[in-house]
Amino acid sequence: MIASQLINEHLCPLRITDSVEAALLFMIEQGVTELPVVEQKKLYNYARLSQLGTLPKTQKLHESIAKNPFPPAARSNNHLYELVPMLAVNDLSLLAVVDDQGLFLGIIEQKNINKHIAESFTYRGMGAILVLLMNDRDFAPSILARWIEENGAKILGIMINHTSDGQLRINIKLNSIKVKAILATLHRQQIVVEHVFMAEDHDENDKKAFDIAFKFFDI
């Protein structure tokens, strides 16, 4: 699933000519804590309730919020799994979507992304989940997929976030509950396996560990 398919048609952006008061009322009405601000159909920046609440109500948004020359935004063809890091890095609960010319297309909410992630992680029934720790320079999805497929399994879903020390934490959903051979291959390749869940031949299925794996997804 790509960004253009996740757009919430009920959410609208703010305009730079909106007043702070109008923006606050509009955000409260839509039930969000932030919204993209657009200028001539291009993304200008984001407005947050916490920020606007401290500003004079009659000010226009372009007077209150500086223009961001590189505002975070998803391209229309960005994959679902590319969106979560954008939200996390920029501390956003929603994300603007733009086309190849940078024109605003719509808004994606994090809760909608989380819903689809949850569905992908349970897709086609039971399957093990591996949580790997890797350095950014060592991460190659195609190589990981090859190692896993050589051991008779396939990747159904993958999710990536950063640890506090800058490593990548890679959550991989498999179509198999047998992981012994896969783990042996990863060990030979010196890949750190932090957790293994829902595997038939590996004993690490306690609820506490499962909660750790899914904490990032808020599901």
N, C-alpha and C positions, 0 to 999 in steps of 0.2 A: 504494500500500500504506500502511495506517495502523498506528498503534502497537499496537492490540489484536491485529493479525495477526502481530506480530513477537515476541510474548511467548514466552520460553523456559519451557516448562512444567516443566523439570527444576531450575530455580533457585528457591530459597525465601528469604524475607527473615529477618532476625534479629528477635528480640523484645526489648523494653527490659528484660525480666526475665532474659534470658540473661546468664550470667557472661562475663567477658572470656575466660576459658579456653575455655568452650564455643563462644563466637563464633569464636575463633581456629581451633579444630579444625574447626568447620563450614565456615569459609571455605576452609581448606586442602583439606578433603575435596571441596568443590565446584570447586576450582581457580580461585578468583577472588581479587582483591586488595581488593575492597570489596563491601559488600552494603547494601541499604536496611535500616533498622531501623524496625519498626512498633510503634505503640501503639494498641490497640483498633481495629485495622484501618485506621488512618491513618498516613501516613508521618511518622516522627519525625525522622529524619536519616539519614546514611550512616555506616557504620563502615568503617575502612580497616585493613588488616593492619599497616601501618607505624605507625599510631597505637596500636592495641591492644597491640602488642608491647612497649610501654614502660609499660603499666599493670599494677597488681596483678591477678593472675589471678582472685581471688575477687570482685572488684568486679562489680556489675551494670552493664549498659550505660547505664541511665538515670543512674547515678552517675558514669559515665566520659565520657559524651558529652552535650553540651548539646542541648536541643531546638531545632531550627531552625523558626521560625514560617513560613518560606517555603522549604521544601526543594525543590530542583529535581526536577521530575517531568513526565512526558509525560501529556497527556490521551489517553484511549483513541482519539480521532478525529484526533490529530495526524498529519500526513502524514510519510512517511519522511524527506523532505528538511528537515523542521523539527526533526528529532531531533539531527542532527550538531552544530549550533551549541550546543544545550543541553549536550551531552557535552563539547564543547571548552571552553566558557566555564567550566564547573564542574570541569574536569579529571577527568572520570569515564570509566570504561571500561564502565559499565552504567548503566541508568536505570530508575527505578521508573515504573510506569504506574498512574494513578489514574482513577477515574470522575468524573462531574460533581459528585458530593458529596465528592470527595476521598478516597474509600475505595480502599485498595490493591487493584490487580488482578493485578500481576505485574511481571516484570523483563525488560528488553530488553538484550542485549549489543551492544556496539559492533561486534564482529566479524561479527555477523549483519546489522547495518545495512550494513556495508561490503560484504558479499557481495551484498546486493540492489542497492546502488549500482553495483557492478561489472557486474551483470547488466543494469541499466537503461542503463548507458553503452555497452553492446554490443548493446542491443536492436535487432532488425531489421537486423542487419548493420552495414556501415560507414556512418559519418556523421561529419561534421566536429564538432570541439569548439572552441568559442570561450571564451576566458578574458577577462572584462571587469573593469575597475576602475571602481568608482562610489562616490560618497558615499551614505550611507544615505538621506538625504532625497531623492535623485534616483532611487532604485531603485523601479521600478513594473513588476512581472512582466507585467501585461496589455499595457502599452505596448511592452515588448520583444517580446512574442509577436506583436503586430500588425505591428511593423516587419519582423520575420522572415517572417511569413506573406505580407506584401505583396511579398516577393521570392521567393515560391514554395517556401518551406521551412517546417518545423514544429519546435517544441521537443519533444524526446522525454524530456529529463531536465534538471534544474537543481540545482546544488549551490552553497552559499554559505558562505564563511568570511571571517574578518577578517584584514587585513594588519596589520603591526606599527604602522602609522601610523593605524589605525582605519578605513580604507576597506573596502568590501566587494569581495571577489574572487569573481566570479560565473562558474561553469563551466557552460556550456550545451552540451548534446548535441543535435545536429540530425539530421534524417532525410535530409540531403543532403550531398554532398561538394563542392558548388559554393557558394562563399561570397562571391565577388567583389562581387556586387550588395548583399549584406547588409552587408559591410564598408563599402561606400560610403555606405550609409544611416546606419550607426552613426557614421561619420566626420562626416557632415553634422550629426548630432545631438550632436556633441562627446563621444561615448562613447569612452573609452580602451580599446582592444583590446590586451591584454597579450600574448596568444599565440593562435595558430590551429594546430590539429592535424588531421591526416588529411583535409585539404582538397585537392581536385583542382586548384584554380586559385589556390593560395597556398602558397608554399614555406617551410614552417616545421614540418617533420615529423621533425626530428632527435630521437634518443632522449633526449638530455639535457633538452630542453624538455618532452618528454612526461612524463618522470619528475617534473619540477617540478609539472606540472598535477595529477598524481595522488598526490603526496606526502602531501597532507592526508588522502586517503582510506585510506592504508596498504594499497593493493591493487596 
